[in-house]
Every structure is written in C-alpha cells, then in structure tokens.
Amino acid sequence: MKNSYKGAFATLIILLAFVSAGVGYGSDVAAPPGASAEEREIYAAARKYLDAEVGRELKTVYGCLAPSSIYCTTHDYDAYLAEAEASPVRIREYKILRITHIRVNEDKKAYPRVEKFAQVEVDMKVFSTDTNKAAEVNFNFTFIKEGGRWYKG
C-alpha cells in the first residue's frame, strides 16, 4: 500500500472512531415506530454526532465523544481539532440502519463510568479530499451511556 493510501486509511479509521429505521440519508432519520425511550435517546445521540460530522461542526463532534473514552482521555480538544483539520476524509451522508446490542456494562472495573453500551450500524458516503475519491462504507459505531447521557464511544 502506498504511504498516501495508508495515511488516508488511517485517517478514515480515526474519523470513524469518533461515525432498519432509516428513511434516507441525513438528519431526517428517525427512530423506528415502537422504539423504546432508550432507543430514541441513542438515535438522537447518533444523529447529533453524525450531523456534526457531515456539517464539519468539530466542536460539536468532540462534545459528542464520551468523556471517559480512550480517545478523549488521551486527546484534548486542540489535539482532536488538529487531527480533524488535517484529515482528508469527510462524511458526506449517512443512514442509520439499526441499533443493536444495548447492554449493561458488566465490567465496571475496566469501564467505571460507563453505564451501558450500544452498537449503531450506519451506512455512510465518505469522500477523500486528497484523492477526490468517494466510497460507501458500512460501520458499527459504539455508543456508551455515561452520567445518564449517550455519547459516541
């Protein structure tokens, strides 16, 4: 793999470490009928995070990240901002497909501040500004509940 591709791929992974109810791409995605209150909270958190990614609202993106996440404990906002601004990868559109595996944190020793975990499956259209290439990707984001609020893990 060429170094430029390695860098773009690594940047995509970093970016994604921060991305059957969907009606389409974007913020019009709503929780499915009959969704529990908790599922609606997770959908709202996922939409807020993904809308901020699409809109390049970087302060909002960072605010959507769980304070106790490995990323936030090792990167302050300025470090995140430098990485995000240097990244050629952009999420252009998204579609939340489903929320799965909502579960209570059974390892309080390893994750003392985490109350629950959930997986959010998303189809995304991403674009790389350095190569002018677009791709459609499917990704499972981890969301965590901490202090009564859902965050991107």
For each residue, the residues with C-beta under 8 A, 3 or more apart:
1: 5 6 9
2: 5 6
3: 6 7
4: 7 8 130 131
5: 1 2 8 9
6: 1 2 3 9 10
7: 3 4 10 11
8: 4 5 11 12 88 89 128 130 131
9: 1 5 6 12 13
10: 6 7 13 14
11: 7 8 14 15 86 87 88 89
12: 8 9 15 16 89 126 128
13: 9 10 16 17
14: 10 11 17 18 83 87
15: 11 12 18 19 53 84 87 89 91
16: 12 13 19 137 139 141
17: 13 14 71
18: 14 15 49 53 61 62 64 65 71 80 152
19: 15 16 49 50 53 91 94 122 124 139 141
20: 32 97 98
21: 29 30 31 32 35 43 96 97 98
22: 25 29 95 96 97 123
23: 28 29 30
24: 28 29 95
25: 22 29 93 94 95 123 125
26: 29 51 54 93 94 95
27: 47 50 51
28: 23 24
29: 21 22 23 24 25 26 43 47 94 95 96
30: 21 23 43
31: 21 35 39 40 43 44
32: 20 21 35 39
33:
34:
35: 21 31 32 39 40 43
36: 39 40
37: 40 41
38: 41 42 102
39: 31 32 35 36 42 43 99 102
40: 31 35 36 37 43 44
41: 37 38 44 45 150
42: 38 39 45 46 99 102 118 120 143 150
43: 21 29 30 31 35 39 40 46 47 96 99
44: 31 40 41 47 48 150
45: 41 42 48 49 64 143 149 150 151 152
46: 42 43 49 50 96 99 120 122 141 143 152
47: 27 29 43 44 50 51 96
48: 44 45 51 52 60 64
49: 18 19 45 46 52 53 61 64 141 152
50: 19 27 46 47 53 54 91 94 96 122 124
51: 26 27 47 48 54 55 57
52: 48 49 55 57 58 60 61 64
53: 15 18 19 49 50 56 61 91 94
54: 26 50 51 91 92 93 94
55: 51 52 60
56: 53 90
57: 51 52 60 61
58: 52 61 62 80 81 84 85
59: 62 63 77
60: 48 52 55 57 63 64
61: 18 49 52 53 57 58 64 65 84
62: 18 58 59 65 72 77 80 81
63: 59 60
64: 18 45 48 49 52 60 61 151 152
65: 18 61 62 69 71 72 80 151 152
66: 69 72 114 144 146 151 152 153
67: 72 113 146 151
68: 72 73 111 112 113 114 144 146
69: 65 66 72 73 144 151 152 153
70: 73 74
71: 17 18 65 74 75 80
72: 62 65 66 67 68 69 75
73: 68 69 70
74: 70 71
75: 71 72 79 80 83
76: 79 80
77: 59 62 80 81
78: 81 82
79: 75 76 82 83
80: 18 58 62 65 71 75 76 77 83 84
81: 58 62 77 78 84 85
82: 78 79 85 86
83: 14 75 79 80 86 87
84: 15 58 61 80 81 87
85: 58 81 82
86: 11 82 83
87: 11 14 15 83 84
88: 8 11 128 129 130 131
89: 8 11 12 15 126 127 128 129
90: 56 126 127 128 129
91: 15 19 50 53 54 94 124 125 126
92: 54 124 125 126 127 134
93: 25 26 54 124 125
94: 19 25 26 29 50 53 54 91 122 123 124 125
95: 22 24 25 26 29 122 123 124
96: 21 22 29 43 46 47 50 99 120 121 122
97: 20 21 22 121 122 123 138
98: 20 21 120 121
99: 39 42 43 46 96 102 118 119 120 121
100: 118 119 121
101: 117 118 119
102: 38 39 42 99 116 117 118
103: 106 116 117 118
104: 115 116
105: 108 111 114 115 116 117 144
106: 103
107: 110 111
108: 105 111 112 114
109: 112
110: 107
111: 68 105 107 108 114 144
112: 68 108 109
113: 67 68 146 147
114: 66 68 105 108 111 117 144 145 146
115: 104 105 144 145 146 147 148
116: 102 103 104 105 144 145
117: 101 102 103 105 114 142 143 144 145 153
118: 42 99 100 101 102 103 142 143 144 145 150
119: 99 100 101 140 141 142 143
120: 42 46 96 98 99 140 141 142 143
121: 96 97 98 99 100 138 139 140 141
122: 19 46 50 94 95 96 97 138 139 140 141
123: 22 25 94 95 97 136 137 138
124: 19 50 91 92 93 94 95 136 137 138 139
125: 25 91 92 93 94 134 135 136
126: 12 89 90 91 92 134 135 136 137
127: 89 90 92 132 133 134 135
128: 8 12 88 89 90 131 132 133 134 135
129: 88 89 90 132
130: 4 8 88
131: 4 8 88 128
132: 127 128 129
133: 127 128
134: 92 125 126 127 128
135: 125 126 127 128
136: 123 124 125 126
137: 16 123 124 126
138: 97 121 122 123 124
139: 16 19 121 122 124
140: 119 120 121 122
141: 16 19 46 49 119 120 121 122 152 153
142: 117 118 119 120 152 153
143: 42 45 46 117 118 119 120 150 151 152 153
144: 66 68 69 105 111 114 115 116 117 118 150 151 153
145: 114 115 116 117 118 148 149 150 151
146: 66 67 68 113 114 115 149 151
147: 113 115
148: 115 145
149: 45 145 146
150: 41 42 44 45 118 143 144 145
151: 45 64 65 66 67 69 143 144 145 146
152: 18 45 46 49 64 65 66 69 141 142 143
153: 66 69 117 141 142 143 144
